[in-house]
């Protein structure tokens, strides 16, 4: 059982993480549930809130202050989304055609986040074999 995060009082919020073993090679792999972001300490919902504020035009420092996050963390999340935008857009539009109506990057992500939460969009990308941040 893994820990998704810690609550404000420091208590762990345990979340079961399914582990699978290959019968032929005996190697194992785990599949993270939607609530856990791979390689990140913060949850998808906080990342979505941060990205929505940035998409709306807020500055990185202002956004970091609003959410009491390090500036470098907010900048890393933003740069990661911008860098992967083309790949993410291609795969999400191939599954959800209506997202293709949004030409500009900020319009695409507003439409995408209106249609589904960030955790779901990232789960679809993961399902398609795309490395999610």
N, CA, C and O atoms as a GROMACS GRO file, in nm:
protein
  532
    1UNK      N    1   0.086  -0.118   0.000
    1UNK     CA    2   0.000   0.000   0.000
    1UNK      C    3   0.090   0.123   0.000
    1UNK      O    4   0.181   0.133   0.081
    2UNK      N    5   0.063   0.215  -0.091
    2UNK     CA    6   0.141   0.338  -0.100
    2UNK      C    7   0.068   0.452  -0.033
    2UNK      O    8  -0.050   0.441   0.001
    3UNK      N    9   0.138   0.562  -0.013
    3UNK     CA   10   0.078   0.680   0.046
    3UNK      C   11   0.058   0.784  -0.063
    3UNK      O   12   0.154   0.827  -0.127
    4UNK      N   13  -0.066   0.825  -0.085
    4UNK     CA   14  -0.096   0.923  -0.189
    4UNK      C   15  -0.041   1.060  -0.153
    4UNK      O   16   0.015   1.130  -0.237
    5UNK      N   17  -0.057   1.096  -0.031
    5UNK     CA   18  -0.008   1.225   0.017
    5UNK      C   19  -0.029   1.231   0.167
    5UNK      O   20  -0.069   1.133   0.229
    6UNK      N   21  -0.002   1.346   0.222
    6UNK     CA   22  -0.024   1.367   0.364
    6UNK      C   23  -0.129   1.475   0.380
    6UNK      O   24  -0.134   1.570   0.301
    7UNK      N   25  -0.212   1.462   0.480
    7UNK     CA   26  -0.312   1.564   0.506
    7UNK      C   27  -0.245   1.680   0.580
    7UNK      O   28  -0.127   1.671   0.614
    8UNK      N   29  -0.318   1.785   0.606
    8UNK     CA   30  -0.264   1.904   0.669
    8UNK      C   31  -0.202   1.873   0.806
    8UNK      O   32  -0.105   1.938   0.846
    9UNK      N   33  -0.257   1.776   0.877
    9UNK     CA   34  -0.204   1.743   1.008
    9UNK      C   35  -0.088   1.643   1.002
    9UNK      O   36  -0.038   1.600   1.105
   10UNK      N   37  -0.044   1.607   0.880
   10UNK     CA   38   0.070   1.518   0.863
   10UNK      C   39   0.035   1.371   0.858
   10UNK      O   40   0.123   1.288   0.838
   11UNK      N   41  -0.093   1.337   0.876
   11UNK     CA   42  -0.133   1.197   0.871
   11UNK      C   43  -0.129   1.146   0.728
   11UNK      O   44  -0.161   1.220   0.634
   12UNK      N   45  -0.091   1.021   0.711
   12UNK     CA   46  -0.088   0.961   0.578
   12UNK      C   47  -0.228   0.930   0.529
   12UNK      O   48  -0.315   0.893   0.607
   13UNK      N   49  -0.248   0.944   0.399
   13UNK     CA   50  -0.372   0.904   0.333
   13UNK      C   51  -0.340   0.782   0.248
   13UNK      O   52  -0.305   0.797   0.131
   14UNK      N   53  -0.350   0.662   0.304
   14UNK     CA   54  -0.309   0.543   0.228
   14UNK      C   55  -0.402   0.513   0.111
   14UNK      O   56  -0.524   0.529   0.120
   15UNK      N   57  -0.342   0.468   0.002
   15UNK     CA   58  -0.414   0.432  -0.119
   15UNK      C   59  -0.357   0.300  -0.169
   15UNK      O   60  -0.235   0.289  -0.183
   16UNK      N   61  -0.441   0.201  -0.196
   16UNK     CA   62  -0.387   0.076  -0.250
   16UNK      C   63  -0.333   0.094  -0.391
   16UNK      O   64  -0.396   0.158  -0.475
   17UNK      N   65  -0.215   0.038  -0.417
   17UNK     CA   66  -0.152   0.044  -0.548
   17UNK      C   67  -0.140  -0.100  -0.599
   17UNK      O   68  -0.062  -0.178  -0.546
   18UNK      N   69  -0.219  -0.136  -0.702
   18UNK     CA   70  -0.214  -0.273  -0.754
   18UNK      C   71  -0.077  -0.308  -0.811
   18UNK      O   72  -0.018  -0.230  -0.885
   19UNK      N   73  -0.028  -0.425  -0.776
   19UNK     CA   74   0.101  -0.475  -0.827
   19UNK      C   75   0.075  -0.606  -0.901
   19UNK      O   76  -0.001  -0.692  -0.855
   20UNK      N   77   0.139  -0.620  -1.016
   20UNK     CA   78   0.119  -0.738  -1.099
   20UNK      C   79   0.254  -0.807  -1.122
   20UNK      O   80   0.357  -0.741  -1.134
   21UNK      N   81   0.252  -0.940  -1.129
   21UNK     CA   82   0.372  -1.019  -1.155
   21UNK      C   83   0.352  -1.098  -1.285
   21UNK      O   84   0.250  -1.164  -1.304
   22UNK      N   85   0.452  -1.089  -1.373
   22UNK     CA   86   0.449  -1.164  -1.497
   22UNK      C   87   0.481  -1.310  -1.466
   22UNK      O   88   0.584  -1.340  -1.405
   23UNK      N   89   0.392  -1.402  -1.507
   23UNK     CA   90   0.417  -1.544  -1.475
   23UNK      C   91   0.540  -1.602  -1.546
   23UNK      O   92   0.599  -1.698  -1.496
   24UNK      N   93   0.578  -1.547  -1.658
   24UNK     CA   94   0.692  -1.605  -1.730
   24UNK      C   95   0.827  -1.550  -1.683
   24UNK      O   96   0.921  -1.626  -1.665
   25UNK      N   97   0.837  -1.418  -1.664
   25UNK     CA   98   0.967  -1.361  -1.624
   25UNK      C   99   0.973  -1.326  -1.475
   25UNK      O  100   1.080  -1.296  -1.423
   26UNK      N  101   0.860  -1.330  -1.407
   26UNK     CA  102   0.844  -1.300  -1.263
   26UNK      C  103   0.873  -1.155  -1.227
   26UNK      O  104   0.882  -1.123  -1.108
   27UNK      N  105   0.888  -1.067  -1.325
   27UNK     CA  106   0.904  -0.924  -1.294
   27UNK      C  107   0.770  -0.867  -1.252
   27UNK      O  108   0.665  -0.919  -1.288
   28UNK      N  109   0.775  -0.759  -1.174
   28UNK     CA  110   0.652  -0.696  -1.128
   28UNK      C  111   0.641  -0.555  -1.183
   28UNK      O  112   0.740  -0.492  -1.220
   29UNK      N  113   0.518  -0.507  -1.187
   29UNK     CA  114   0.492  -0.368  -1.221
   29UNK      C  115   0.371  -0.323  -1.140
   29UNK      O  116   0.290  -0.405  -1.097
   30UNK      N  117   0.361  -0.194  -1.121
   30UNK     CA  118   0.249  -0.136  -1.046
   30UNK      C  119   0.174  -0.040  -1.134
   30UNK      O  120   0.232   0.021  -1.224
   31UNK      N  121   0.046  -0.026  -1.110
   31UNK     CA  122  -0.038   0.072  -1.181
   31UNK      C  123  -0.090   0.170  -1.077
   31UNK      O  124  -0.160   0.132  -0.983
   32UNK      N  125  -0.056   0.295  -1.095
   32UNK     CA  126  -0.101   0.397  -1.001
   32UNK      C  127  -0.247   0.431  -1.025
   32UNK      O  128  -0.290   0.442  -1.140
   33UNK      N  129  -0.325   0.448  -0.918
   33UNK     CA  130  -0.462   0.495  -0.934
   33UNK      C  131  -0.463   0.642  -0.980
   33UNK      O  132  -0.362   0.711  -0.969
   34UNK      N  133  -0.577   0.687  -1.031
   34UNK     CA  134  -0.587   0.824  -1.084
   34UNK      C  135  -0.546   0.932  -0.986
   34UNK      O  136  -0.496   1.037  -1.026
   35UNK      N  137  -0.566   0.908  -0.857
   35UNK     CA  138  -0.540   1.014  -0.760
   35UNK      C  139  -0.391   1.037  -0.735
   35UNK      O  140  -0.354   1.136  -0.672
   36UNK      N  141  -0.304   0.948  -0.783
   36UNK     CA  142  -0.160   0.962  -0.760
   36UNK      C  143  -0.092   1.000  -0.891
   36UNK      O  144  -0.111   0.936  -0.994
   37UNK      N  145  -0.013   1.106  -0.885
   37UNK     CA  146   0.063   1.152  -1.001
   37UNK      C  147   0.199   1.083  -1.000
   37UNK      O  148   0.266   1.082  -0.896
   38UNK      N  149   0.240   1.026  -1.111
   38UNK     CA  150   0.374   0.966  -1.113
   38UNK      C  151   0.481   1.073  -1.098
   38UNK      O  152   0.475   1.178  -1.163
   39UNK      N  153   0.579   1.048  -1.015
   39UNK     CA  154   0.696   1.135  -0.999
   39UNK      C  155   0.662   1.273  -0.943
   39UNK      O  156   0.738   1.368  -0.963
   40UNK      N  157   0.552   1.287  -0.875
   40UNK     CA  158   0.513   1.416  -0.819
   40UNK      C  159   0.464   1.400  -0.677
   40UNK      O  160   0.405   1.298  -0.641
   41UNK      N  161   0.488   1.500  -0.596
   41UNK     CA  162   0.442   1.500  -0.458
   41UNK      C  163   0.298   1.550  -0.449
   41UNK      O  164   0.220   1.501  -0.367
   42UNK      N  165   0.262   1.645  -0.533
   42UNK     CA  166   0.130   1.708  -0.526
   42UNK      C  167   0.029   1.634  -0.612
   42UNK      O  168   0.065   1.573  -0.713
   43UNK      N  169  -0.098   1.640  -0.572
   43UNK     CA  170  -0.205   1.572  -0.644
   43UNK      C  171  -0.245   1.642  -0.772
   43UNK      O  172  -0.213   1.759  -0.795
   44UNK      N  173  -0.316   1.567  -0.857
   44UNK     CA  174  -0.363   1.621  -0.985
   44UNK      C  175  -0.454   1.742  -0.967
   44UNK      O  176  -0.447   1.836  -1.046
   45UNK      N  177  -0.539   1.740  -0.865
   45UNK     CA  178  -0.634   1.852  -0.850
   45UNK      C  179  -0.562   1.983  -0.823
   45UNK      O  180  -0.602   2.087  -0.876
   46UNK      N  181  -0.458   1.981  -0.742
   46UNK     CA  182  -0.381   2.103  -0.718
   46UNK      C  183  -0.311   2.146  -0.846
   46UNK      O  184  -0.310   2.264  -0.880
   47UNK      N  185  -0.253   2.051  -0.918
   47UNK     CA  186  -0.186   2.085  -1.044
   47UNK      C  187  -0.285   2.144  -1.143
   47UNK      O  188  -0.252   2.238  -1.215
   48UNK      N  189  -0.406   2.089  -1.146
   48UNK     CA  190  -0.508   2.142  -1.236
   48UNK      C  191  -0.542   2.286  -1.198
   48UNK      O  192  -0.552   2.372  -1.286
   49UNK      N  193  -0.559   2.314  -1.071
   49UNK     CA  194  -0.591   2.450  -1.027
   49UNK      C  195  -0.479   2.547  -1.064
   49UNK      O  196  -0.505   2.659  -1.110
   50UNK      N  197  -0.355   2.504  -1.045
   50UNK     CA  198  -0.240   2.588  -1.080
   50UNK      C  199  -0.238   2.614  -1.230
   50UNK      O  200  -0.223   2.728  -1.273
   51UNK      N  201  -0.253   2.509  -1.308
   51UNK     CA  202  -0.248   2.525  -1.454
   51UNK      C  203  -0.363   2.609  -1.507
   51UNK      O  204  -0.344   2.686  -1.601
   52UNK      N  205  -0.481   2.596  -1.448
   52UNK     CA  206  -0.594   2.678  -1.492
   52UNK      C  207  -0.568   2.826  -1.467
   52UNK      O  208  -0.604   2.910  -1.549
   53UNK      N  209  -0.504   2.858  -1.355
   53UNK     CA  210  -0.472   2.998  -1.328
   53UNK      C  211  -0.368   3.050  -1.427
   53UNK      O  212  -0.378   3.163  -1.474
   54UNK      N  213  -0.269   2.967  -1.458
   54UNK     CA  214  -0.168   3.007  -1.556
   54UNK      C  215  -0.228   3.021  -1.695
   54UNK      O  216  -0.195   3.115  -1.768
   55UNK      N  217  -0.315   2.930  -1.732
   55UNK     CA  218  -0.382   2.936  -1.863
   55UNK      C  219  -0.464   3.065  -1.873
   55UNK      O  220  -0.474   3.125  -1.981
   56UNK      N  221  -0.521   3.108  -1.762
   56UNK     CA  222  -0.601   3.231  -1.760
   56UNK      C  223  -0.514   3.355  -1.769
   56UNK      O  224  -0.565   3.467  -1.781
   57UNK      N  225  -0.381   3.337  -1.763
   57UNK     CA  226  -0.292   3.451  -1.781
   57UNK      C  227  -0.219   3.498  -1.657
   57UNK      O  228  -0.148   3.598  -1.662
   58UNK      N  229  -0.235   3.429  -1.546
   58UNK     CA  230  -0.165   3.470  -1.424
   58UNK      C  231  -0.015   3.447  -1.440
   58UNK      O  232   0.028   3.358  -1.513
   59UNK      N  233   0.063   3.526  -1.372
   59UNK     CA  234   0.208   3.512  -1.375
   59UNK      C  235   0.252   3.395  -1.287
   59UNK      O  236   0.181   3.358  -1.193
   60UNK      N  237   0.367   3.338  -1.317
   60UNK     CA  238   0.418   3.224  -1.241
   60UNK      C  239   0.434   3.256  -1.093
   60UNK      O  240   0.390   3.178  -1.008
   61UNK      N  241   0.497   3.369  -1.062
   61UNK     CA  242   0.519   3.404  -0.920
   61UNK      C  243   0.387   3.426  -0.846
   61UNK      O  244   0.370   3.382  -0.732
   62UNK      N  245   0.297   3.493  -0.910
   62UNK     CA  246   0.165   3.518  -0.848
   62UNK      C  247   0.095   3.386  -0.822
   62UNK      O  248   0.038   3.366  -0.715
   63UNK      N  249   0.098   3.296  -0.918
   63UNK     CA  250   0.034   3.165  -0.902
   63UNK      C  251   0.099   3.087  -0.789
   63UNK      O  252   0.030   3.025  -0.708
   64UNK      N  253   0.231   3.089  -0.784
   64UNK     CA  254   0.303   3.020  -0.676
   64UNK      C  255   0.262   3.075  -0.540
   64UNK      O  256   0.243   2.999  -0.446
   65UNK      N  257   0.248   3.207  -0.530
   65UNK     CA  258   0.207   3.268  -0.404
   65UNK      C  259   0.064   3.232  -0.366
   65UNK      O  260   0.035   3.205  -0.250
   66UNK      N  261  -0.026   3.231  -0.464
   66UNK     CA  262  -0.167   3.198  -0.438
   66UNK      C  263  -0.179   3.059  -0.376
   66UNK      O  264  -0.257   3.039  -0.283
   67UNK      N  265  -0.102   2.963  -0.428
   67UNK     CA  266  -0.113   2.825  -0.381
   67UNK      C  267  -0.006   2.787  -0.279
   67UNK      O  268   0.004   2.671  -0.240
   68UNK      N  269   0.075   2.884  -0.236
   68UNK     CA  270   0.183   2.861  -0.139
   68UNK      C  271   0.276   2.749  -0.187
   68UNK      O  272   0.312   2.659  -0.112
   69UNK      N  273   0.314   2.759  -0.315
   69UNK     CA  274   0.406   2.662  -0.374
   69UNK      C  275   0.536   2.732  -0.411
   69UNK      O  276   0.540   2.855  -0.424
   70UNK      N  277   0.641   2.656  -0.427
   70UNK     CA  278   0.767   2.712  -0.473
   70UNK      C  279   0.752   2.758  -0.618
   70UNK      O  280   0.688   2.691  -0.699
   71UNK      N  281   0.811   2.870  -0.648
   71UNK     CA  282   0.807   2.924  -0.784
   71UNK      C  283   0.860   2.820  -0.884
   71UNK      O  284   0.803   2.803  -0.992
   72UNK      N  285   0.968   2.752  -0.849
   72UNK     CA  286   1.029   2.654  -0.938
   72UNK      C  287   0.937   2.536  -0.967
   72UNK      O  288   0.939   2.479  -1.076
   73UNK      N  289   0.856   2.500  -0.870
   73UNK     CA  290   0.759   2.391  -0.890
   73UNK      C  291   0.654   2.432  -0.992
   73UNK      O  292   0.624   2.357  -1.085
   74UNK      N  293   0.599   2.551  -0.975
   74UNK     CA  294   0.497   2.601  -1.068
   74UNK      C  295   0.556   2.617  -1.207
   74UNK      O  296   0.494   2.580  -1.307
   75UNK      N  297   0.677   2.671  -1.213
   75UNK     CA  298   0.742   2.688  -1.343
   75UNK      C  299   0.767   2.552  -1.408
   75UNK      O  300   0.745   2.538  -1.528
   76UNK      N  301   0.810   2.452  -1.334
   76UNK     CA  302   0.836   2.318  -1.389
   76UNK      C  303   0.707   2.256  -1.444
   76UNK      O  304   0.708   2.198  -1.552
   77UNK      N  305   0.596   2.270  -1.369
   77UNK     CA  306   0.467   2.216  -1.416
   77UNK      C  307   0.427   2.282  -1.547
   77UNK      O  308   0.384   2.215  -1.641
   78UNK      N  309   0.441   2.414  -1.553
   78UNK     CA  310   0.401   2.489  -1.672
   78UNK      C  311   0.489   2.451  -1.792
   78UNK      O  312   0.438   2.424  -1.901
   79UNK      N  313   0.620   2.449  -1.771
   79UNK     CA  314   0.711   2.413  -1.880
   79UNK      C  315   0.686   2.271  -1.929
   79UNK      O  316   0.694   2.243  -2.049
   80UNK      N  317   0.656   2.183  -1.838
   80UNK     CA  318   0.628   2.044  -1.874
   80UNK      C  319   0.505   2.036  -1.963
   80UNK      O  320   0.505   1.964  -2.064
   81UNK      N  321   0.399   2.108  -1.927
   81UNK     CA  322   0.276   2.107  -2.006
   81UNK      C  323   0.301   2.171  -2.143
   81UNK      O  324   0.254   2.119  -2.245
   82UNK      N  325   0.372   2.281  -2.147
   82UNK     CA  326   0.400   2.349  -2.273
   82UNK      C  327   0.485   2.260  -2.364
   82UNK      O  328   0.458   2.250  -2.483
   83UNK      N  329   0.586   2.195  -2.307
   83UNK     CA  330   0.675   2.110  -2.386
   83UNK      C  331   0.601   1.991  -2.446
   83UNK      O  332   0.630   1.949  -2.558
   84UNK      N  333   0.506   1.936  -2.371
   84UNK     CA  334   0.434   1.816  -2.417
   84UNK      C  335   0.305   1.850  -2.490
   84UNK      O  336   0.233   1.759  -2.532
   85UNK      N  337   0.274   1.977  -2.506
   85UNK     CA  338   0.147   2.019  -2.562
   85UNK      C  339   0.116   1.952  -2.696
   85UNK      O  340   0.006   1.900  -2.715
   86UNK      N  341   0.210   1.952  -2.788
   86UNK     CA  342   0.185   1.894  -2.921
   86UNK      C  343   0.148   1.747  -2.914
   86UNK      O  344   0.052   1.703  -2.977
   87UNK      N  345   0.223   1.671  -2.838
   87UNK     CA  346   0.196   1.527  -2.823
   87UNK      C  347   0.064   1.505  -2.752
   87UNK      O  348  -0.018   1.424  -2.795
   88UNK      N  349   0.045   1.577  -2.641
   88UNK     CA  350  -0.079   1.560  -2.564
   88UNK      C  351  -0.200   1.597  -2.649
   88UNK      O  352  -0.302   1.527  -2.647
   89UNK      N  353  -0.190   1.708  -2.723
   89UNK     CA  354  -0.300   1.753  -2.806
   89UNK      C  355  -0.335   1.649  -2.912
   89UNK      O  356  -0.451   1.616  -2.933
   90UNK      N  357  -0.233   1.598  -2.979
   90UNK     CA  358  -0.255   1.499  -3.084
   90UNK      C  359  -0.332   1.378  -3.028
   90UNK      O  360  -0.431   1.336  -3.087
   91UNK      N  361  -0.285   1.324  -2.918
   91UNK     CA  362  -0.347   1.203  -2.864
   91UNK      C  363  -0.485   1.229  -2.804
   91UNK      O  364  -0.576   1.148  -2.820
   92UNK      N  365  -0.501   1.340  -2.735
   92UNK     CA  366  -0.633   1.369  -2.677
   92UNK      C  367  -0.735   1.402  -2.786
   92UNK      O  368  -0.851   1.362  -2.776
   93UNK      N  369  -0.692   1.474  -2.890
   93UNK     CA  370  -0.784   1.505  -3.001
   93UNK      C  371  -0.822   1.381  -3.080
   93UNK      O  372  -0.932   1.373  -3.134
   94UNK      N  373  -0.732   1.284  -3.088
   94UNK     CA  374  -0.764   1.161  -3.160
   94UNK      C  375  -0.870   1.081  -3.085
   94UNK      O  376  -0.941   1.001  -3.146
   95UNK      N  377  -0.880   1.101  -2.956
   95UNK     CA  378  -0.980   1.030  -2.875
   95UNK      C  379  -1.106   1.116  -2.855
   95UNK      O  380  -1.217   1.064  -2.851
   96UNK      N  381  -1.088   1.246  -2.842
   96UNK     CA  382  -1.199   1.339  -2.818
   96UNK      C  383  -1.194   1.447  -2.927
   96UNK      O  384  -1.133   1.552  -2.910
   97UNK      N  385  -1.259   1.418  -3.037
   97UNK     CA  386  -1.250   1.503  -3.157
   97UNK      C  387  -1.290   1.648  -3.131
   97UNK      O  388  -1.236   1.739  -3.193
   98UNK      N  389  -1.386   1.669  -3.042
   98UNK     CA  390  -1.432   1.807  -3.018
   98UNK      C  391  -1.323   1.897  -2.962
   98UNK      O  392  -1.333   2.019  -2.973
   99UNK      N  393  -1.219   1.839  -2.904
   99UNK     CA  394  -1.108   1.920  -2.853
   99UNK      C  395  -1.027   1.980  -2.967
   99UNK      O  396  -0.955   2.078  -2.947
  100UNK      N  397  -1.038   1.923  -3.086
  100UNK     CA  398  -0.965   1.973  -3.202
  100UNK      C  399  -1.015   2.107  -3.251
  100UNK      O  400  -0.951   2.169  -3.336
  101UNK      N  401  -1.128   2.152  -3.201
  101UNK     CA  402  -1.181   2.282  -3.242
  101UNK      C  403  -1.106   2.398  -3.179
  101UNK      O  404  -1.122   2.513  -3.220
  102UNK      N  405  -1.024   2.369  -3.080
  102UNK     CA  406  -0.949   2.473  -3.008
  102UNK      C  407  -0.810   2.485  -3.068
  102UNK      O  408  -0.727   2.396  -3.053
  103UNK      N  409  -0.785   2.596  -3.137
  103UNK     CA  410  -0.659   2.613  -3.208
  103UNK      C  411  -0.545   2.655  -3.115
  103UNK      O  412  -0.436   2.597  -3.120
  104UNK      N  413  -0.569   2.753  -3.031
  104UNK     CA  414  -0.464   2.804  -2.944
  104UNK      C  415  -0.444   2.710  -2.825
  104UNK      O  416  -0.536   2.642  -2.781
  105UNK      N  417  -0.320   2.709  -2.773
  105UNK     CA  418  -0.287   2.621  -2.661
  105UNK      C  419  -0.378   2.645  -2.541
  105UNK      O  420  -0.432   2.550  -2.485
  106UNK      N  421  -0.395   2.771  -2.503
  106UNK     CA  422  -0.478   2.797  -2.384
  106UNK      C  423  -0.624   2.759  -2.408
  106UNK      O  424  -0.691   2.713  -2.316
  107UNK      N  425  -0.674   2.778  -2.531
  107UNK     CA  426  -0.812   2.737  -2.562
  107UNK      C  427  -0.827   2.586  -2.555
  107UNK      O  428  -0.927   2.535  -2.506
  108UNK      N  429  -0.726   2.514  -2.605
  108UNK     CA  430  -0.731   2.368  -2.600
  108UNK      C  431  -0.740   2.320  -2.455
  108UNK      O  432  -0.825   2.237  -2.422
  109UNK      N  433  -0.651   2.372  -2.369
  109UNK     CA  434  -0.649   2.323  -2.231
  109UNK      C  435  -0.772   2.365  -2.153
  109UNK      O  436  -0.818   2.291  -2.066
  110UNK      N  437  -0.826   2.483  -2.182
  110UNK     CA  438  -0.953   2.522  -2.117
  110UNK      C  439  -1.064   2.426  -2.157
  110UNK      O  440  -1.143   2.383  -2.073
  111UNK      N  441  -1.071   2.393  -2.287
  111UNK     CA  442  -1.173   2.299  -2.335
  111UNK      C  443  -1.152   2.161  -2.276
  111UNK      O  444  -1.247   2.095  -2.235
  112UNK      N  445  -1.028   2.117  -2.272
  112UNK     CA  446  -0.997   1.985  -2.218
  112UNK      C  447  -1.035   1.976  -2.071
  112UNK      O  448  -1.099   1.880  -2.029
  113UNK      N  449  -0.995   2.075  -1.993
  113UNK     CA  450  -1.023   2.073  -1.848
  113UNK      C  451  -1.171   2.097  -1.818
  113UNK      O  452  -1.219   2.064  -1.710
  114UNK      N  453  -1.243   2.156  -1.914
  114UNK     CA  454  -1.387   2.169  -1.898
  114UNK      C  455  -1.454   2.034  -1.923
  114UNK      O  456  -1.555   2.002  -1.860
  115UNK      N  457  -1.396   1.955  -2.014
  115UNK     CA  458  -1.453   1.825  -2.049
  115UNK      C  459  -1.421   1.718  -1.945
  115UNK      O  460  -1.504   1.631  -1.917
  116UNK      N  461  -1.299   1.723  -1.888
  116UNK     CA  462  -1.256   1.619  -1.793
  116UNK      C  463  -1.150   1.677  -1.700
  116UNK      O  464  -1.081   1.772  -1.736
  117UNK      N  465  -1.136   1.620  -1.582
  117UNK     CA  466  -1.030   1.668  -1.493
  117UNK      C  467  -0.892   1.628  -1.546
  117UNK      O  468  -0.881   1.537  -1.628
  118UNK      N  469  -0.790   1.696  -1.501
  118UNK     CA  470  -0.654   1.671  -1.546
  118UNK      C  471  -0.614   1.525  -1.523
  118UNK      O  472  -0.547   1.465  -1.607
  119UNK      N  473  -0.654   1.468  -1.410
  119UNK     CA  474  -0.618   1.329  -1.382
  119UNK      C  475  -0.672   1.235  -1.489
  119UNK      O  476  -0.606   1.138  -1.526
  120UNK      N  477  -0.792   1.262  -1.538
  120UNK     CA  478  -0.850   1.177  -1.642
  120UNK      C  479  -0.778   1.196  -1.775
  120UNK      O  480  -0.752   1.098  -1.846
  121UNK      N  481  -0.746   1.320  -1.810
  121UNK     CA  482  -0.672   1.345  -1.934
  121UNK      C  483  -0.537   1.274  -1.930
  121UNK      O  484  -0.495   1.214  -2.029
  122UNK      N  485  -0.469   1.282  -1.816
  122UNK     CA  486  -0.339   1.216  -1.804
  122UNK      C  487  -0.354   1.064  -1.806
  122UNK      O  488  -0.266   0.994  -1.857
  123UNK      N  489  -0.463   1.012  -1.752
  123UNK     CA  490  -0.487   0.867  -1.756
  123UNK      C  491  -0.508   0.820  -1.900
  123UNK      O  492  -0.459   0.714  -1.937
  124UNK      N  493  -0.580   0.899  -1.981
  124UNK     CA  494  -0.599   0.863  -2.122
  124UNK      C  495  -0.465   0.863  -2.194
  124UNK      O  496  -0.438   0.775  -2.275
  125UNK      N  497  -0.382   0.962  -2.166
  125UNK     CA  498  -0.250   0.969  -2.229
  125UNK      C  499  -0.165   0.850  -2.187
  125UNK      O  500  -0.098   0.789  -2.270
  126UNK      N  501  -0.168   0.817  -2.059
  126UNK     CA  502  -0.095   0.701  -2.010
  126UNK      C  503  -0.144   0.573  -2.078
  126UNK      O  504  -0.064   0.487  -2.115
  127UNK      N  505  -0.275   0.563  -2.096
  127UNK     CA  506  -0.333   0.447  -2.163
  127UNK      C  507  -0.282   0.434  -2.306
  127UNK      O  508  -0.268   0.323  -2.358
  128UNK      N  509  -0.255   0.548  -2.369
  128UNK     CA  510  -0.202   0.549  -2.506
  128UNK      C  511  -0.050   0.531  -2.511
  128UNK      O  512   0.010   0.538  -2.618
  129UNK      N  513   0.010   0.510  -2.395
  129UNK     CA  514   0.154   0.487  -2.390
  129UNK      C  515   0.238   0.612  -2.387
  129UNK      O  516   0.359   0.607  -2.410
  130UNK      N  517   0.176   0.726  -2.360
  130UNK     CA  518   0.247   0.854  -2.353
  130UNK      C  519   0.295   0.876  -2.210
  130UNK      O  520   0.219   0.858  -2.115
  131UNK      N  521   0.421   0.914  -2.194
  131UNK     CA  522   0.473   0.943  -2.060
  131UNK      C  523   0.411   1.072  -2.011
  131UNK      O  524   0.423   1.177  -2.075
  132UNK      N  525   0.345   1.065  -1.898
  132UNK     CA  526   0.284   1.185  -1.841
  132UNK      C  527   0.377   1.242  -1.736
  132UNK      O  528   0.450   1.169  -1.669
  133UNK      N  529   0.373   1.374  -1.722
  133UNK     CA  530   0.464   1.436  -1.625
  133UNK      C  531   0.430   1.401  -1.482
  133UNK      O  532   0.498   1.446  -1.390
   0.00000   0.00000   0.00000
